[in-house]
Amino acid sequence: MFTLKNITVKVGDRSLLQNINLTADAKKITGLIGKSGSGKSTLFRLTLGLLEKEAGYNWSGSIFWNDKLLIKKQNPNLQPVFQDPLASFSPFGKMKDLLLEPIRIKHGLFLTKEKKQKELVRIESFCKRLDLEIDLLEKTKYELSGGQLQRFAILRSLLVEPEYLLLDEPVTALDVLVQKKIAEELKQINQTEKLGMFIVSHDLGFLSYMCDEIFVLDGGEIAESGNPAEILKNPKSNLLKSLVAARNHSFGGVVSSSESSN
């Protein structure tokens, strides 16, 4: 289980998050939705142990992974996929070398020729699953599209065989066809490999398609939570009511690709 208990975050006298209590099943997909500036990314950075490095932030509460307390540092069993894929990769080196980097860190700085070849075979198998052409491994990040980079970011997180994925706006700013491909592949990975995921997003359609449970963050607090079908049918918080209304009255009746593939 992934658990946040009594989490409060402040910057100076300003409160960003208040008394956040949240429990996510280790094998399922859990979503956190909120407006821009609601504190979603702050909570994401906190769970990864990154907030300690940012000046001015003060927080209290506890974070648990499978009943083990995480203390102000990243747990290697929890792997992140960040919102900006361009910033997630070094400008130096080809993609295949950048993808090998976390494996070097996990197994030691030196990879034997045999181990390197074995890992490259794994990388190529993931490329096929994520609809990435093998020759893209020979390119730098500046030669790739945002959708390709985001899929490579997901691929990299999977290479270290994590127990849980944390994804911050994984389909933001991507075209609808790429959104659909990423959504479907993440669902498939969850269902076949029982890899749990916690997804932070402001896209209601994406989360309603992806998640087993959604938590609604409004005003720095959890306003409601539940199974997507149930809470969307009977939203209680003002935020979720407004999001459902906006979805029902979207431009020309158009919905996101993740919704349309549901």
N, C-alpha and C positions, 0 to 999 in steps of 0.2 A: 504494500500500500504506500502511496505517496500522500503525505499528510502535512498540511500547514495548520499550526495551532496558535491562535491569539496573536497573529502577525499585525504589528502596527509599524508604520514607517513615517518619519517626519523629516522635513528639511527646515532647519531652524524652528520657527514657531508654526510652520505650515504643515498640516497633516495630509499625507498622500493616501495612506491606507489605514483603516481602523478595524481592529479586532477581526482579522480575516481567519475564518475557520473553514477548512476544505479538506476533504478526503477523496482521493481518486484511486480506483481499482487498478492494480498493477498490470492487469492483462487487457484492460479496456481502453477506449479512447475517451478522454475527458476534455471538455472545452471550457474556456473562460472568455466571455464576451463583454465588451464595454466600449464606450465611445473613445475617440482619440483624446488622450490626456487624462484618461480615467485611472491610470496607475497600472495598466496591464503589463507594460514592459518593465516597469519598476519591480513588480512582483516576479517577473521572469528573471531579471538580473539577480534578484535577491536569492531565488532558489538555486542559482548557479554559483553563489558565493562571490559574485562580482560587485555587489553593492558596497562591500567593505572598502573597496579601492577608490570609491568616488567621494570626494570631499563634501561635507555638509550633511550627509545622510545619517540618521540615527534610527535604529529599528530594534524592536523587541519581539519576543515570541519564539517558537520552535518549529523546525522543519525536520520531518522524519522520512526515512526511506526504509520500508519493511521493518518498522518499529525501532530502527537505529537512528539516533539523533545525528543530524548533519551539523557540524560546527564550523561555520564561517569559511568553508572551502568547498570546492567542487568535488562531487562524488563521481568517480570515473564510470560508475554504472549508469549515471544519468547523462545522456549525450544531447547537446543542444543543436538546433538548426536555427540560425539567426535570420532576422528579417531581410537584411541586405546581403545578398550572396556575393556581390562584388567586393564588399569589405571583408568577407569571410576568408578570402584566399590571398596569399602572398602574391605580389606582382612579379616575383622572381621564380622561374622554373615552369616546366610544363605540368599539365594537370596530373599526369601519372605520378610524377615525383611528389607533388603536393598531397596526393591521396595516400602515398606511402608514408608520409610524415607521422601521422598518428599511430601507425603500426610500429614504426621505429621507436616511438616514445613508449609504447606498451611493451614491446619485446626487447628493448635496449636499442642504443643508437646505431648498432651495426646489424645489418641484415645480410645473411649469407646469400650467395647467388641462387641457391636452391630455394631459400625462403622467399626471396624477392620474386622469383618466377612464380612461385605458388600463389603469392598475394596478387600478382598481376593477373593471374587467371581468375581469381575471385573478383577483382575489380572489373574485368571484362564481362563476367557473368552478371554482375550488377548493372553494368551499362546496358546489356540487352534487356534486362527487366525494366529499366527506366527509360527505354527507347532513346539511348544515347549511342551515337555511332562511335565505333572503336577508335577511329582516327582522331576524334576530338581529344583523346588522351595526349596527343602530341602537340596540342595548342596551349597557349597561355590564356589566362583568364580574360584578357582584353580582346581575344579573338572569338569569344563565346557570347551567346545571347543571355539575357537575364534568366530565361527559363532553363537553359542548359546549365547555367551556374547553380541555380537552385536545386536542380536534380543532382548535380555533383555534390552539393552541400549535404543533401540527404544521404547520398551514397557514402560519403566520407563518415558520417555518423554511424552508419550501419557496419562499416568495416571493423570497428573495434568490438562488435558484438555486445552492445549495451543491453541492459535490462529494461531501459525506459528511455523514451525520446521526449524532449521538451522542444516545442516548435513555436517560434514567435512570428506570427503573420506569414506563414509559409507560402501563400499564393498571392500576396499583395503585389500589385503592379504587373502581374503577369497576364497575358491574354487568356481568354476563356478556354481555348483548346488546351493550353499548357496547364491551366488550373485543373481541368478535368482529368488529364493524364496523371498529374501528381496526386490528386485526391483518390483516384481509383487505385493507384499503386500503393499508397499508404494504407488504404483499407485492406488491400490484399495482404500486405505484410503483417498487419495486425491480426487478420483472421487465420493466416497459415502458420505464422510463427509466434502468435500470442505475445507480440511485443506491444506493451502498453505505451500510450502517448498522451501528453498533455499539450493541448493546442491553444494558444492565445491568439485571438482574432477579433476584428470588428465586423466580419462578414457572417451574417446570420445564416445565409444559405449554405455556405461552406460548412459551418459547424453543425447545422441541422442534418446535413448529409453524412458527416464524418462521425459524429459523437454518440456515445452511449448515454452520456450525461453532460449537461451544460450548467455552468455557474454564471450568474449575471452579476457583473461588477458595476455598481452605480454609486457615485459620490464617495468612492473609497471604501465601500462596504459591499458584502455579498447580499444582494437584494432578494434573490431567489435561486433555486436550482431544481433540477429534475431531468427526467427523460425528455428529449427534444419534442417528440410528438405530443406529450402531455402538456408541457409548459407553453408550447406555441399555440395549442388549442385554447388554453385558458391562462394567458399571461397575467401576473399579479402586479409586478413592478411597473412604474411609469416608463422606465427605459425599454423594457421588453415590449410593452404595449406599443410604444412608438416605433420600434424596430419592425414589429409584425405589421403594423399599419403601413409603414414605408415599403415593406416588401410586397404587400398586397396591392399597393398603388404605384408600383415601379413604372419607369418610363415605357410606355407602350406595352405594358404587361410583360416586359422582359425580365427573366430571372437569371441568376448566376448559373454557370455551367454545372456547378456542384449540385444545385437544386434540380436542374433539368435532368441530371443523370440519376436522380434518386428513384 
